[in-house]
Amino acid sequence: MSAKEKTGGFFAEFKQFIARGNVMDMAVGVIIGGAFGKISTSLVNDVIMPAVSMLTGGVDFSNWKIVLKAAVASSDGIIDPATEVAINYGNFLATILDFLIIAFAVFCLIKFLNSLHRKKEEEPAPAEEPAPPEPTKEEVLLTEIRDLLKENSGSKGK
């Protein structure tokens, strides 16, 4: 098999994979998930964190950090913030809160979908028609008599 045939088969298989509905659904989910991530990040950074900062005495939550090495001043006396080494736990806490909001939203969505599936399973199946009742002893006897009469009338005609 030549390299061209292998490549053509690979791309044909890739094209078939992309054309499936599941891949398109997944792509839409990723795009919406990215947009939802931006919304939740904005909620955390622009709504929740300022409220938390007010509760903690007006300290900007994103500036919470543990400085390991202070920023160094250059020869002209200007402090270069890029030289500071710090653990920015305020940003870390904001990211954790962002994650918890997204996880809670996904949990609610899955819980809702599961409840829909349960309702669908609980719906009664269409009622099956009851089996015909068993014939009575008299009906069975009459059927046997009929069958015997048919046999006898058929054998006399020959």
N, C-alpha and C positions, 0 to 999 in steps of 0.2 A: 504494500500500500504506500503510495507516495505521500510526501508531506502535504501536498496540496489537497489530496483526498481527506487526510486526517483533519486538516484545518477546516475544510468545507463541512465535514461531518460535525466537527465541534461547534462551528457557528450555527449550523442548522439545528443542532440539539439545543444550543443556547437560545435561538430564536423561538423554538417550540416551548422552552421553559418560560421565557418572558411572556409568551402569548397566553399562558394559562391564566384563568381568572384569579387563582389564589395569589399569584405574584402581584397582580394589579391591586387586589385588596390589601395586600401587605404594604405596597408602596403608598397607598392612600393613608393607611394607618400610621406609617412612619411620618408622613408629612403632617398629618393632623397632630400626632404626638409631639412633633417638634414645635408646632404652633402652641400647643397646650403647655409645653415646657416653658416657653417664653412668657405665657400668661402667668403661670405659677411663680416663675422667677420674679416677675414684676410685682405680683401680690406679696411675695416675701420681702423683697427689697424696698418697695415703695409704700406698702401699707403696714405690714406686720412689724418689720424691724424699726421703723420710726416710733411706733407705739411702744415697743419694748425699750427703746432708747429713752423715751420719756419716763417710763416706769423706773429706769435705772439712773435717773438724775440728769437726763439730757445728753448722756454720752452717746456718740455715734457708734452704733453697734458694729459696723463694718471696720471701725478703727480699733476694736478690741484686739490687743496683741501682747505678746510677751517678747520684749526686745532682748535678743541674745547679744547683739553687738550694735552699739549706737552708730548713727550716721556720722561720717567723718567730714570735717570742714576742709575745704580746699585752702590753698595758700592765700587766696583773696578774701577768706572768711565766709564764703558761701557754703552752706551745708548741702551736700549731695545726698538726697534721700535714697538713691540707688545703692549706696554703700551700707545701708542699714540691713541687718540680718534679724528677722523677727518671725515668730510663730503667730500667724494671723488667725487666731481661733474664732474671731467674730465672723469672718467670711466662711469658715468651716461650719459654724453653727447655722449660718444662713443657708448654706448648701444642704445641711441635714434637714432643716425645716422645709426647704423646697422639695427634697426627696419625699418627706413624709406626706406633704400635700398631694404630690403626684401619686404616691402609693395608695393614699386614701381614696382618691378619685378612681383609680383603677379598681380597687376593691369594691367600691360602690357599683361600678359598671358591671363587674363580674357577678356580684350578688344579684343585681337586677336581671341579668341574662339567665342566671341559674333559676331565679323565681319564674321567669317565663317558661323555661324548659319544664319545670315541675308542674306548672299549670297545664301545659300541653299534655304531660304524661297522666295527669289526674283526670283529664276529660274522659268521660265514659266512652268506651268503644261502641260503635253502632250495635244495637241489640241483634243478636243472631236469632234467626227464626227457630222456634223450638222444633225438636225432632218430632216427626209424626208419631202419634201414639201407637203402641204395640196393638196389633189386631187381637180382638177377643177370641176366646176358644171357639165360639160359634162361627166367626168369620173365617178362622183357619179351617174348620171342618167344611164349611161351604166352599172354600177355595179348593180343597182337596177333591170334593165331590165334582166340582166343575171340571177340574183337570182330568179326572177319571172318565167323565162323560165325553170329553173331547177326544181322549185316546180311543175309547170304544167306538165312537162314531167315525173316527178316521180309519180304524182297522176294518169296519164293516163295508166301507165304500170301496175297498180294494178288491 
